[in-house]
Amino acid sequence: MSDLGYIFGVAIVMAVVTFGLRALPFVASRWLQSSSLVKRAGKFLPLAIMTLLVIHSVAGAAAGHSNGPWFEITAIALVILIQWFTKHTLFSMLAGTLAYVVLRNWIA
């Protein structure tokens, strides 16, 4: 097979697989809606995934400087406190981000 034919063949296979993966939730929606396992996972997984992403981000950011994880922990605590009292997600995220930027750039 020539190089051009190989490239087109691979592109076609990739397109079919990509389309199949995108279409699968729509094809399986009836089964997904009636599955108790999917319903339980839908209640638990979003929080678990966000927690893991935050822990991973904090660990990576804390490893990038010599001050330890205190700036990151302070910003996360601020986000949690503001969210707890105001229930305004965007405000708590902006305040935590601003606190982290200030701590990381002007305090250190």
ABEGO torsion letter per residue (X at the ends): XBAAAAAAAAAAAAAAAAAAAAAAAAAAAAAAAABAAAAAAAAAAAAAAAAAAAAAAAAAAAAABAAEAAAAAAAAAAAAAAAAAAGBAAAAAAAAAAAAAAAAAAAX
